[in-house]
Amino acid sequence: MLLIACPRCGEEDRIAGTPDEAGVIRMSCEACGAAWERDVRLRCRLCGSENLLYTPRPLWEKGRGDQHTPAGRFDAYACGDCGGRDVTSGRPLPG
């Protein structure tokens, strides 16, 4: 699974990164010398706000008949500005 590649040459293996205190990783490619920043701070995918509220969601496993058993949880975030739900996923839900 490809996690990150150089935007200039497409190199996947010779990538280096250094994090800073602001939540930005300064990336560089050892193959072609390209440098870029990767912002890893969580933001709402609907409005771009950083005002996110942690709202974990349960994962349910179907048992016998109508019974469901808790099987874990996944991290979800709601936006405090636009009211969107699960706003850090690939398909955020409007409020």
C-alpha positions as CSV (number, residue, x, y, z in Angstrom):
1,M,0.0,0.0,0.0
2,L,1.4,3.3,-1.1
3,L,1.6,5.8,1.8
4,I,3.5,8.7,0.3
5,A,5.4,9.4,-2.9
6,C,7.5,12.3,-4.2
7,P,5.3,14.7,-6.1
8,R,8.1,15.4,-8.6
9,C,9.6,12.0,-9.4
10,G,7.2,9.4,-7.9
11,E,9.9,7.9,-5.6
12,E,8.3,5.8,-2.8
13,D,11.3,4.4,-0.8
14,R,13.8,7.2,-0.5
15,I,11.6,9.7,1.3
16,A,12.6,11.5,4.6
17,G,10.5,13.6,6.9
18,T,11.1,15.8,10.0
19,P,8.1,16.8,12.1
20,D,7.8,20.2,13.8
21,E,5.8,21.5,16.8
22,A,3.0,23.0,14.6
23,G,1.9,19.6,13.2
24,V,3.7,20.0,9.8
25,I,6.1,17.4,8.5
26,R,8.9,18.7,6.3
27,M,9.4,16.1,3.6
28,S,12.3,15.6,1.2
29,C,13.1,13.2,-1.6
30,E,16.6,11.8,-1.6
31,A,16.3,10.7,-5.2
32,C,15.6,14.1,-6.9
33,G,16.0,16.6,-4.0
34,A,12.4,17.8,-4.0
35,A,11.1,19.3,-0.7
36,W,7.6,19.9,0.4
37,E,5.5,20.2,3.6
38,R,2.9,17.7,4.7
39,D,0.3,19.1,7.1
40,V,-1.1,16.3,9.4
41,R,-3.4,18.4,11.5
42,L,-7.0,17.2,11.5
43,R,-9.4,19.5,9.6
44,C,-13.0,19.3,8.6
45,R,-13.3,18.1,5.0
46,L,-16.5,20.1,4.6
47,C,-15.5,23.6,5.8
48,G,-11.8,23.3,6.6
49,S,-12.2,24.2,10.3
50,E,-9.8,22.8,13.0
51,N,-12.6,23.0,15.6
52,L,-13.2,19.3,15.8
53,L,-15.0,17.3,18.5
54,Y,-13.9,13.7,19.2
55,T,-16.9,11.4,18.9
56,P,-16.0,7.7,18.9
57,R,-18.4,5.4,17.2
58,P,-19.1,1.7,18.1
59,L,-18.5,-1.2,15.7
60,W,-21.1,-3.9,16.0
61,E,-20.8,-7.5,15.1
62,K,-24.0,-9.4,14.2
63,G,-24.8,-12.3,16.4
64,R,-27.7,-14.7,16.4
65,G,-31.1,-13.3,15.2
66,D,-31.4,-9.7,16.1
67,Q,-28.6,-9.6,18.6
68,H,-25.5,-7.4,18.1
69,T,-22.3,-7.6,20.0
70,P,-19.8,-4.7,20.4
71,A,-16.7,-5.5,18.4
72,G,-14.7,-2.3,19.0
73,R,-14.8,1.3,18.0
74,F,-13.5,3.7,15.4
75,D,-12.4,7.3,15.9
76,A,-14.8,9.9,14.4
77,Y,-14.8,13.6,14.6
78,A,-17.7,16.1,14.4
79,C,-17.1,19.7,13.3
80,G,-18.0,22.4,15.9
81,D,-18.4,25.1,13.2
82,C,-20.5,23.5,10.4
83,G,-22.0,20.6,12.4
84,G,-20.7,17.9,10.0
85,R,-20.4,14.4,11.2
86,D,-17.5,12.0,10.7
87,V,-15.7,15.0,9.0
88,T,-12.2,13.4,8.7
89,S,-13.4,10.4,6.7
90,G,-13.3,10.3,2.9
91,R,-17.1,10.8,2.8
92,P,-18.0,13.2,5.5
93,L,-21.7,13.6,6.5
94,P,-23.2,17.1,6.6
95,G,-24.8,18.3,9.9
